[in-house]
Amino acid sequence: MTGALPWVNWPSRPKKGGNMCLSIPAKILRIEGETARVSFGGNEYTAGLQMLDDVKEGDYILLHAGFAIQKISEKEAEETLQLFREMGELE
């Protein structure tokens, strides 16, 4: 296979009306080893911190598939959360 990853099934083009994966902004409440308890929309989740090394309690991260994938500013988090509210996805 030239340039292809054998375990990835890439669609040739997006399906009409298909779903999309998003990352969500979440606030780190506490760090427990390589995981953190984070808050989003009034609920708490566990986030793996293996991809980041410079986060602390009170920071905001992007949460995707159970992992913190990027540290973001509080302003970026609030702007994104406001967009979710406007779309009716967050109360």
VENBELKA-V145086 format. One record per backbone hydrogen bond with DSSP energy under -1.0 kcal/mol. NH is the residue of the N-H (numbers start at 1). CO is the residue of the C=O. Records with the same first field share a line. If there is no record, write none. Layout:
BEGIN
NH: CO  CO
END
This chain:
BEGIN
8: 5
18: 15
24: 63
26: 61
27: 39
28: 59
29: 37
30: 37
32: 35
35: 32
36: 47
37: 30
38: 45
39: 27
40: 43
43: 40
45: 38
47: 36
48: 66
49: 34
52: 49
58: 28
59: 56
61: 26
62: 70
63: 24
64: 67
67: 64
68: 48
69: 62
72: 60
77: 73
78: 74
79: 75
80: 76
81: 77
82: 78
83: 79
84: 80
85: 81
86: 82
87: 83
88: 85
89: 84
END
